[in-house]
Amino acid sequence: MTGREWELVGAPNARDLGGLPTTDGRRVRAGRLIRTPALGRLTDEDLPVLGKLGPACVVDLRDAHEQAVAPPDRLAGAPRVVHLPVYDAAHPVFTYVSAVLQGHDLNAYAALAREGMPGAMTAIYRWFVTGESARAGFSAAVRLAVEDANLPLLFHCSAGKDRTGWLSVVLLTVLGVEEEAIRADYLVHNELTESLREVLLSAMIRRRPDLDPAAARPLLEVRPEYLDAAYDEVRRAHGSFEAYLRDGLGVTDADRAALRERLLE
């Protein structure tokens, strides 16, 4: 089963990265890298589909608090589960986004509120590149993908769009996937979650009736400018993506060769 030949009702933006083309004419192997949102809302009908995908390792990029307030992941089989939290509870942008999500008082976030949610999201994407726990988590996830015993590798955060999206960018760039294809996979989240986003927005407004829908929508979407902010931070901090992979994430030439051998056809 590859790409969108399968669907998970409880994880509508889940997808196989197989089939994406590389710059040297190869393609990512089907059924090796699977990106999803959190798996706690999978239906009973989803579990046989997940079982056929057969992930050997599941990487959870959420922190402990996110896990505690969400339904436990529903898994098929007995995959290895690795918790690599990419989160900074003390970072003002994260606490601001959390306050919006939970309907808390935003008076303490006046400066961030003036920049709006798009500004907060671009700040988070820049943090993906330079934040300590972000570099540690993404680096460890790449190392997991190097080991054949961890394949198929399934990875997720909460919504499966931002942390999961950037890890996808990292893995696909290591594999030499064309940037246009990487961007297209990133942006397809909006298409796959259109109806779900409206449900989530309605729930947010019920919790906080004064919430402006236009202010909240950027939190539920992916946008080209979010990805551009991370790419810009890569260039600012490291000069190139190659240097970011090497110096920021510790991806070696041996890692790259092993990933391409295992994950490309």
C-alpha angles and dihedrals in degrees: 000000000000141000112334094346084105132040136194111214092205093047105039096175094051113124146161115246089211118124098033110138126240127215091251095056099263128116137222111262115252119248096019104096119033124180121197144153119253110308100222094103098052113133126231087256090055095059097073089050091052089046091057090050085054103197111203092196132026118200115202113197095186124107122241094264092053090051093048095056095043131073111268115264113267109223135185119221119352108296122175107260118210122188112210105168113207099188141102112208091190096052109107093222092056093047090049093052090046090052091052092048094049097041095244126157110284098196091106091058101056095134094049091044090056090057089046132213095301088059091049092049094050089050090054091051091051088051090054087069101044107019114112098230090041093056091044094049098044092044092052091048091054090050090052090054090054091065115081090211089067095056129140086046118197118192132183147158123191105293095014094232114089113029089024089046094053093046087053089052091051095048095043092048091052087052092051097246114169112264091231090058091046091053092047092053091048094050096045087080089082093055094047096048104038097119094037092055091057091051091050092047092052090051091051091051091050089056092045113020093186092061113120107228091213089057094050101043094077088062092057097046138064116231134189091240091060091056091042090055091057092046090049091051090050090055093044096049101033109012095234141021090249090058091046091054092047103038103022100040103019095236107166130203087252090054091050093049092049093048092050092047093051101035107036131072 
